[in-house]
Amino acid sequence: MSKRTQQVSDEIQRIISEVIQYEVKDPRVGFATVVGVDVSADLQNATVLISVMDEAQRKDTMEGLERAKGFMRRRVAQELRHLRAVPELHLKLDTSLDYSMRIDELLRQVEQERRENPTPTGDEA
């Protein structure tokens, strides 16, 4: 990723984070965090990775954000006037945190099972 693409990505992430936190009024939108933005090399598309902590609210939150996508894009355009064209926003639910938490949970289970059922060594037989 070029320095310019990274700068645009970082700025879009900042803008959309602020818009979601302070300006989106849709009651369906729960606690959502922008965890990253991947901008295409030609700056025409931006994939916005959204993390929603409450599993039960994910679907509603993503629907609310999809409806607010035009508003978010206009806010990006207002703040990034130096861009010739504003990237098309593609919202994607980021579930990597879930994956990490599941792996952590499995590792804790394995550790607990090892403590509860120690494997005998060859010397103890």
N, C-alpha and C positions, 0 to 999 in steps of 0.2 A: 504494500500500500504506500502510495507516495505521500510526501509530507502534506501536500495540499489536500488530498483525499482524507487524510487523517484529521486535519484541522476542520474540514467541513463536517466530518463525522462527529467529532467532539462537540462542535457548535450545535448541530442538530440534536444531539443527545441532551445537551443542556437546555435548549429551548423547549423541546417536547416534554422533558421532565418538569419544567416549570409550568407549562401549560396544563399538564395532567394534574399537577399538585394544586394549582391556584385558579385555573380558569375553566376547566371542563366541569360543567354543572350537572351532567347526566347522573341521576341517582344510582344507576346500575354500576357505575365505575367505583370499584372498591379501592383497596390499597394496592396500587400498581407502581412498579419501579421500572424505569428504562435502564436495562443492564448493558445495552450496547447498541450501536448503529453501524451497519455495514453499508458503505456507499460504493456504488459501482465506479469504475475508473473514469467513465464519461460523465459522472455526476448526475445521471438521469434517474437513477433509482436508489432508494435508501431502504434497507430492511431494518426495521426498528424492533429490537428484541425486548419484550415486555415480560416481567416476572410479576405474578399475582400470588401473594402469600396464601390467601384463603382459597383452598381447592374448590369449595362450594361456590365461590363467587367468580371463578375464572371465566366461565362461558358468558355470564352477564357483563362482566368487566370488558372482555374483548369485544362483545357486541357494541357496548357503549362507546368504546374507543374507535371502533370501525365507523360508527356514525359521526364521530367528532374528527375524523381523519381530514376532511376538507378544511375545517377550522384550524387544525394543527398545521396543515400545509401553508395556509395563508399566514399564520404567525411566523413560520420559518421564512417565508418570502419577505415579510416585513423586516425581519431582523438581519437576513442575509441578502441585502440589496446588491452586493457585489457579484452575486451569481447571475449568470445570464438566464438560466432556467432553474426553477426550483425542482429538486428531485421528487419523483413520485414516491409516496410513502407506502411501504408494505409492512403491516404490523404482524408480528409473529410471537406467539406465546413461547417464552423460554422456560423449559422445564429442567434445565441442568441442575438447579438447586435441589429439586426433588430427587434426581438421580444421585447426587452427592449424599443427600441425607439417607437415602435407602442403602447405599454402600456402607455408610457409617453405622447404620443400624445393624446390618448383617455382620460387620466386623465385631461390634459389641456383643452380639449373640454368640459368635464363635468363641470369643474370649471368655464369656461367662460359662459356656459349656465346657471349655478346657479347665476352668477353675473347679467346676462341680464334678467333673469326671476326668481326673488326671490320668494320663496314659502311663501304664507301668513301664519302667525302663528294664532293660535286660538284666540288671543286677538284682532286681527285686523278685524275680521268678524263682 
